[in-house]
Every structure is written in C-alpha cells, then in structure tokens.
C-alpha cells in the first residue's frame, strides 16, 4: 500500500456526485456514509453497490475513502454489522469512523487491517481519551472541535496517533456526542444521525423562568455558531500535529464541496511548500468561501480561544442572498460535470509475426496486454504517428496520456478496430489492477461471535413486590442545599456529590456526614475533562485523596484513563453519558472494572433489556435513572458570557423558545462549560411494572435545580413508590417519560 502524504485534505461526500467533485478538486481522502449507521442520516447516502463503486472510484484516483459508522448501536443492530461492512471491507475500504464502543470492538475483531478512527462523537477532549482509544485499537482520533492547539499538540506528542480536525464548515454549539436536545424535544437523536438542529432556532435569555429578555433584538440565535474557516491559521494547525484537515458538509451540494476543497487544496499546498514564513491568504479566496455559504460570517473556531460571543451568528440567516453565478458556473463546469482523468504513460510495440503489445502505467501500477498479430502491409503501411494517435484516444476512460511511446518494426498493417480493442483491454486491465491492490479477503465470521443478537432472559418479579430488597437507591446532587433531606432518608444508599458545586475544602466533611448516616459517598466528575478539570483536580488532589470517597462517578469515558495515569486508586462508576447501548459496549466498559454502569437516557425499556442482561452476564451492577432534568446540551460556549459578559460565577439563566417553553442553563465555571437542562424532569414514577421487569441493581434520582423542600418531596414520593411499595403522588404535575417508552429511531 502506498505511503500517506505529509498531510491529508479530507472532504465530505453526501452523494456520489459530491465524491467525484471532491476528488476532482484535489481531496486526498473522502469520508462518506453508507445506507445505515452514519451521523448524517438525511444525506444522499450510498447503497451497497453505490458505496463499493465509490470506494473503487476513490482508489482509481489515488484517494482514500473512510466510511462513517459513527452512531450508537442498539443490540439488534450489532448482528447486522458484519454483513453490512463485509462488501466494503473486501473492496478495500480504508477506514471506519466509529462512535459506539461495541461497534469499535466488533470491527477490530472481525475486520483486521482496516483503520479505526475515533469519531468526534466520542467527545475526546484530552490526551487521556486519545490514549484510551488507542489502547482499544484506534489509529486516528477526531477530537472535539472545541480543543485548543495546545491540547491537540499534547495528544500528538503523547500518543503519536493520526489527528484529524475540522478546518471548515458548520460548528455544533454542543460538544459532539453530548447533545440530547433534538432527541428529547422531538425524538430525533444526534447520536443516531438525525439531529433537527434546534440550536439554529431563536431563543430569548431571561434571568427568571418567566421573566423579560436580558438583551437586545440582535441576540436571537444565541446557540447558532458561525461557520468555521481556518485559512488564516492553517500552518499553526499543521504545526500542532494535525495530519488530516477535515471539511464539514455531507449535507451540502457537490458545488459547495468542490469550491471549498479547491481553496483548501491551494492553501494546504502553500503551507507544505513555503511553511509559516511564506504563507499568506488572499482576501478574494475568503470571499469566495462566503459566496458558497454564509451563515453570518466566519469564525476561526476554538483553536486559539475557549469561547466567545463573536463566534455566535446571533441573527437568523437571511432567507435571500445574491449568488455569484460566474463562480457557480465555473465550479460546475470544472469539477462537478467534468470527469477527472488520471495520468498514464504507455509503450506500444508492433512487429510482424508477434502479437501487438501495449504496456500502461499509472499510479505505480503497470499492466501489459497483447492483441492481434500485425501483418505485412500490401500497400500503404501504418505510420507510427497514426498508431499513436489511435491508441492515444482515451475517450470516456478515467485516463489521459502524459506519454505514449510507439515502436513499430517493419512495414505493417493492423485494423483500426484491433488497435481500439488493444487500447480498451489495456485500460480495463489497468483499472482492475489498481482496484485489486486495495482489495482484501475477509476472515470467516463465527456463529458464536458477540455481534449476534443476545437472547434476552430478564428476571421477572411479581407485580405486587417492591423492586428489590437489596436495591441500591442513589441520589446525585448539584447543590449543597439538597444534601440534608438525602442524609435523613433511610431509603437512600448512595449519595453522589457534584465536584463543581461542593467545595473541595469540605469534601471530607460531606463524605463523613454520608458515612455517619450509613450511606456511600461518591464524587461526580465533570461532563468534560479538559485543561480546566486537570488543573482543578491537580490543585485539589489532597482533598480528593483525603475525603474518603467510596467512589467516583465518571461522566466522560476518558476520565478512567486520567485516574490510571495519575494513580488515583478510588473505585469508579460510569454515568449515563458514557454510552453502553449494547452488550459489546458493556463488555468494553466491564474491562475498566466499574462499580456500576448507568443506563443511557435515550433507550426505551425494551432496548434496555439486553443491556441489563449483558450487565448481569458480565457481573456489573446496572443503575437506572428514574428522575431528573436531563442534560440536553453540554457546551464550551457560555450563554451568560454571550448576553452579559463573563461573570466567573456559577448561575442559572433561562432560554425561552418559540413555543414559550423555558430551558434552564447552568454555567459550570469550575470547568468552564454550560449545561442546558430539559425543562421538564424525566419521571418514571408509576412505572414500577416496567422497572421490575428490567430488574436493575440500582435506581437513581438526579437533583439539579431543586430546592431543599423540592428535593425532600421528590425523594419521599419515589422512595414510597419504588422502594416501600406505597402509593405516593409526585410533587410535580408536568413531567416527561423521556425515552423510556418511545425511544429514538
């Protein structure tokens, strides 16, 4: 297999036409989705024949093709993954971009030699996540878009992995993989490639739930990010260790793809040839990118800053803007409609009495074909020039001659049709030889492989019984005012304290109070584990080690690697934001030796069956969240900073949407991120029958904004309903079942 280039320009392809346009414009590699399991479910994704054709087309033109398999997998879908990927693996698919831990393990086992890329949907925000994914078989990491150049450089220096980062296109307001907003509002999950983009809608920010807007009319779209454009800092991105420069846009047109790739090809080549000192950007090229798509100006993204108001579009995108017809016609003519030709050199030899021979060479691949035997000319012999002219007609092939040497011995005649057949057979054989160098033979797939559907055998408890006499009843708290009623509750077994809200200087005091009340005490780590978190725990290391915590509740998968690297010997458990959607993902998480796993917010009760069964088979306790305002979005941006300026103080704001609903927004200053919460709590109060069927080892109430009295009332209602078997009305009238009944597509 050929060597990679010094840097890779990676283009999106939402259709075969976009693939061709990207390659024609100069892409080194293309990423594309198949019919299933891609994070752009509404793109013109290729079917099986179309994807195989795309792989072969890319290879014919010296490009690599990566396939997006970057959604979370339900249990029943894993059994389909082998047959789904097999034809693409055989065709020479270069790599897969993966989010789900179970799918990652399955592909690594059954498709050796194919590159595994950790998707940005895995929310890799530090070197710890990259290390962990490398240990699981990934050779490339696509870190969160929010990382700085320094954070990226550290990943490169300490792992040596290929790093792929976005350099142009749409930005999500939320960390990818940490957004449930579209899912909880309308059932269209970003984790399943079906995001409805609620972040592009207008919102009004208020101090109170039903108060007046804080700021001006021009701050309507406070979650709508400007598009990314990094032409100005391209050399610095490469210097940070980035190998693959990724353009976003699988939902955009072939014309857009061609236009953006064309410009980034120009500037990547300029970087590689002249370096930082000789690099410069021409203003007309940035204008051309805006002519292709303009959401309200560009931002250079997070590479050199943590967040900022000027990164937000704020105003709604205008419905009409004047188009550059001359530019569009040029792109269509030169890249969308024109077929790309590969350079080929040829040598033809014709002599009387021996078969005509034609040797063709392209992309370091050579083939020789033989045709009819030329005859001695009776009248007018064929000239070398005429033979060369006939053989040099490449027509509708994917090639064009850069050199064609013709050697003719003697006065010969050969029919034009025979020359055409010789040329046609030569190009067919050359094309097949180029494709063949990429093809693989797939190993057999055993009948007992883990990817097959799990036979679910859930334990069924009698309808009249409480869930379990030995059940662990957990509460997670985000405010110290919520602690007292939980300490006083005899049903509560475990209390998890949020690291950002409970002062480190009092961690030991809090843990001692839990232990004196006969309860375990865990510390809940942040959703995002970046530089702020590393420094926070470095500063408070002694407080962490001396507190006497029974465990740590990890909200990010990479935190387990941080614990290992730092030698932190406290037991750990995984929250529902560490996705275990299927038995293989459970198996991967089991290898990290967690105290318990928390079920995802997005699976319905039937889809949870095999996950609970897998936990039982693996010997891991499984916990189900039965109450809480779900985290709909976790963002590096700060709504407070956007509308008021940075206060450096944790607070609660409200965003009112077009329907009048108010969404609470917390700014977590200790770790510098925002959390947008679901305004209605998820409540499984009254769902005892379904919960008994699942037979969890733990139930959890998640308290976020609740006052002390509200905490006590909710705790009493749920412990009565699910623990004591009493009929207790909850203290709220409006709630949602979340996805427990409906699930996501």
Buried (B, 14 or more C-beta within 10 A) or exposed (E): EEEEBEBBBBBBBBBBBBBBBBBBBBBBBBBBBBEBBBBBBBBBBBEBEBBBBBBBBBBBBBBBBBBBBBBBBBBEBBBBBBEBBBBBBBBBBBBBBBBBBBBBBBBBBBBEEBBBBBBBBBBBBBBBBBBBBBEBBBBBBBBBBBBBBEBBBBBBEBBEBBBBBBBBBBBBBBBBBBBBBBBBBEBBBBBBBBBBBBBBBBBBBBBEBEBEBBBEEEBBBBBBBBBBBBBBBBBBBBBBBBBBBBBBBBBBBBBBBBBBBBBBBBBBEBBBEEEEEEBEBEEEBBEBBBBBBBBBEBBBBBBEEBBBBEBBBBBBEEEEEEEBEEBBEBBBEBBBEEEBBBEBBBBBBBBBEEBBBBBBBBBEBEBBBBBBBBEEBEEEBBEBEBBBEBBBEBEEBBBEBEEBEBEBEEBBBBEEEBBBBBBBBBBEBBBEBBBEEBEBEBEEEEEEBBBBEBEBEBEEBEEEEBBBEEBBBBBBBBBBBBBEBBBEBEBBBBBBBBBBBBEBEBBBEBBBBBEEBEBBBBBBBBBBBBBBBBEBBEEBEEBBBEBBBBBBBBBBBBBBBBBBEBEBEBBBBBBBBBBBBBBBBBBBBBEBEBBBBBBBBBBBBBBBBBBBBBBBBBEBBBBBBBBBBBBBBBBBBBBBBBBBEBEEEBEBBBBBBEEEEBBBBBBBBBBBBBBBBBBBBBBBBBBBEBBBBBBBBBBBBBBBBBEBEBBBBBBBBBBBBBBEEEEBEBBBEEBBBBBBEEBBE
